Amino acid sequence: MKTNIKQYLKSQNPTSNKHPILLSSTELASHDDVLTEILLRLPIRSLLRSKCVSKHWRSLISDHRFAAIRNPNPNPPHGLFLQSIGNVGNPEYEFVPFDRGNCNCKPPFKKLEFDGDGSTSGIIVLHSSNGLMLCYSLHEQFCKITKSIEYNAAYYVYNPTINQVVSLPRPNFRRRPRGMTLVFDPLKSCHYKVICVGGHYWTDDLYTMEIYLSETGRWKTSGKPFGNQIDTEFTGGVYWNDAVHWINKKGFIFYLKVNEDQVDRVSTPVVHDGWNVKQHCYPLVESRDCLLFIDIFPPSLKLDVHEMHRDYSGWSVKYHVDLNQVMTRFPEIDRIALALGHFRLVQPFVIHCFVEGEREEDSFLVLEIPGKAIKYNIGLKTFEELCDLELSKPLRLSVASDGFSKLGRWPGAFLFFESLSKVL
């Protein structure tokens, strides 16, 4: 697959560099190494259309080895999905592209229906990881024994780029899980994992973790039951350094070393008086293999971005950000909020994501003010409007009065990465 096109043509006529042999498109397409070299240069959308050329092309493009080569390293996010606040039972999603030039492109989806006949409508995104999404739905069933309606949960892993989905077996918990986290690192493996945290049998004092391995198609129990985590937000797991991290309102981060089945904890860089994980949900963010903690306390318009040391020895402040200049450019915020029934917003914006760039001047935040998505460049201290957003009632800003959406977990914002990786 790594054969260079020029090297290949030269090999067909090694005696002359001036007059190489020219191959027809049919002859060229019959050589997989050369064809692969050409296909690797196509945008992903063009690649997906190229699957229709022939069965051979479809097989070549669908091969997991081709996907591993084609997926860039690092693979930057192309946008994010925002769940509409209104219809929780049958949610819709707005797509925010990070490249303003792609604002008119068709989003991968607006609603999720995996069977086409509507029987699995009302699907909710729970978590996302490097191009894959963990989804969930409830099915109503009438139980003849109890003569009542029962709700059965169904779980899926979905790749919106190639529109492929697989169903997962249900975890072994007797009650609804406290949280689920999808872990997918295509640079290490074509397989994924789902970490599920639930109550240990019928008690609220102990928790158990189960891990789904796509390689085996089964759930397994991870480690021993653990307690004292009632204040941990298990719906917001962040994967970094071969571990999944959750934030606790008491000022620490609880994490699971996935490959070792061991749990540990580390302090957050700051703790504010009155901090509540439900109200002041300072997100942990993984971007470009960095674990970041964003510190803001309403109504301040300034924030600090802290980076965790890889050995968990401490934090360092990486960025100081002042959003006052951005907010002064949108004086209509309070007027729009008032028209929608909000006397005054505690926080005039909500932060949906932070993306670390290759250089400092490439790093940015994506903010939402009423009716607009804003991209703020941290290094250059500039901003641009990405797209218009629907004005919902209630506003996402009133739901996330702390200044953060529930990034990467429901209900909130989910990063979108283009990926050819098959869902196994």
Secondary structure as GFF3:
##gff-version 3
##sequence-region A 1 424
A	DSSP	alpha_helix	5	12	.	.	.	ID=ss1
A	DSSP	alpha_helix	25	29	.	.	.	ID=ss2
A	DSSP	alpha_helix	32	39	.	.	.	ID=ss3
A	DSSP	alpha_helix	44	50	.	.	.	ID=ss4
A	DSSP	alpha_helix	55	62	.	.	.	ID=ss5
A	DSSP	alpha_helix	64	70	.	.	.	ID=ss6
A	DSSP	beta_strand	79	83	.	.	.	ID=ss7
A	DSSP	beta_strand	93	97	.	.	.	ID=ss8
A	DSSP	three_ten_helix	100	102	.	.	.	ID=ss9
A	DSSP	beta_strand	124	129	.	.	.	ID=ss10
A	DSSP	beta_strand	132	143	.	.	.	ID=ss11
A	DSSP	beta_strand	148	159	.	.	.	ID=ss12
A	DSSP	beta_strand	164	168	.	.	.	ID=ss13
A	DSSP	beta_strand	179	184	.	.	.	ID=ss14
A	DSSP	beta_strand	192	199	.	.	.	ID=ss15
A	DSSP	beta_strand	206	213	.	.	.	ID=ss16
A	DSSP	beta_strand	218	227	.	.	.	ID=ss17
A	DSSP	beta_strand	238	240	.	.	.	ID=ss18
A	DSSP	beta_strand	243	248	.	.	.	ID=ss19
A	DSSP	beta_strand	252	257	.	.	.	ID=ss20
A	DSSP	beta_strand	262	267	.	.	.	ID=ss21
A	DSSP	beta_strand	284	287	.	.	.	ID=ss22
A	DSSP	beta_strand	290	295	.	.	.	ID=ss23
A	DSSP	beta_strand	302	308	.	.	.	ID=ss24
A	DSSP	beta_strand	315	322	.	.	.	ID=ss25
A	DSSP	alpha_helix	324	327	.	.	.	ID=ss26
A	DSSP	alpha_helix	333	339	.	.	.	ID=ss27
A	DSSP	beta_strand	350	355	.	.	.	ID=ss28
A	DSSP	three_ten_helix	360	362	.	.	.	ID=ss29
A	DSSP	beta_strand	364	369	.	.	.	ID=ss30
A	DSSP	beta_strand	372	377	.	.	.	ID=ss31
A	DSSP	beta_strand	382	388	.	.	.	ID=ss32
A	DSSP	alpha_helix	396	399	.	.	.	ID=ss33
A	DSSP	beta_strand	413	416	.	.	.	ID=ss34
###
